[in-house]
Amino acid sequence: MKFVSTEEALSIVQSGERVFIHSAAAAPQRLIDALTARSKELRSVEISHMHTEGDAPYARPEFADSFHVNAFFIAKNIRPYVEGLNVQYIPMFLGEIPLFIRRGSFPIDIALIQVSPPDAHGYCSLGVSVDITRAACDVARKIIALVNPNMPRSLGDGLIHESRITKAVFASDPMHEVMPAPIDAAETLIGKNVAQLVEDGATLQMGIGGIPNAVLQFLSGHKDLGIHTEMFTDGVLPLVEKGVINGRLKKSHPGKIVSSFAMGTQKLYDFINDNPEVAMLDVAYVNDVSVIRKNDKVTAINSAVEIDLTGQICSDSIGSTIYSGVGGQMDFIRGASLSKNGKPIIAINSVTGKGISKIAPVLKQGAGVVTTRANVHYVVTEFGIADLYGKNLVQRAKALIAISHPSHQEELEKRAFELYGKCW
């Protein structure tokens, strides 16, 4: 494999082109910095990606003439700039993005990726992030790859032959690590409540943060759990080591952890490396509802920014300000709902860090409904579990108020009475 300098590799980017950046912890920071360094030479370069970790200097307002961002997810590195003219958000179900890319609706001129070194047959691995990057690599006219021996070699859909790579840069950079989120007292209670809903033999989907980690710590007494999830973190490792997570009863990919991307510590990356128990697959497949529902007892655990008393879930914005993205919440809520004995779960703190109730009479003006009231089953807070499925609007409001923070219940009762009158 012929390697060139970072500067030479990025010199092939031209003004007016669309550049895709590898996702999450695989974002090739060295290439990103080199691209941004060409800001004075470039104009109107569109940069697209889903969630990325690390710095995103191209999103800063001072580079607005050179770069504009068209992102499928707003992560914390571009969140400060989301209301600027050069940072825009594309709302789309995560599982549909590869289909959108592959059908030619979103042509990509150059993909910036990070891969493992090629094996004896010339195949590199996309490592910890296959997700939508697989589709981007399939359609990109040119690919610039950071070849990093620290990138885990994952098995599944992430293999890419060196002949497909236009320019390659070699660098032994540390992988971006995401430390486990601390778990507070409220999250501990939420985790305990959610764990009550998880049955032996369930197939789990969950994301990142204190609540998923809290749930996992209460599952050590369970048996034969499986994983089919868009992403996973270090939190699953203790349960794998204890044999609690073994995938033995999964009908789809039995015995395997199926995922699309992973973020965590070096321990997680070492676990993924060349591990036949882990299948890192295209997110169009992982998040396909027809695939998800094949497993029994799919238990999907997701979060929310805000929930109204009818069960509408806002997950991507705070009012009209975009905060994150649609992601795969609806993919798995729907898949779990259709799975035999499946359980879609929305798990949230009852209040924000500022003490504002996350259970609201109505959503804030401009808030985006990611999961409709018709799709919601279980809502869990530190104060209990509300099962909304099959309930009418008044029954839903009463169930949600019962698990809201006690300091907000009186006001919620008052507002509910205004909404529902004599029915209340």
Helices and strands as residue ranges (DSSP letters): H 6-10, E 18-21, H 29-36, E 45-48, G 57-59, G 61-63, E 67-71, G 79-81, E 87-89, G 94-96, H 97-102, E 110-115, E 123-125, H 133-139, E 142-147, E 155-156, E 159-161, G 162-164, E 167-170, H 185-197, E 203-206, H 210-217, E 226-227, E 231-232, G 234-236, H 237-241, E 257-259, E 261-262, H 266-272, E 278-280, H 283-286, H 289-292, E 298-302, E 306-308, E 313-314, E 317-318, E 321-322, H 329-338, E 343-347, E 359-360, E 369-371, E 378-381, E 384-387, H 393-402, H 406-420, G 421-423
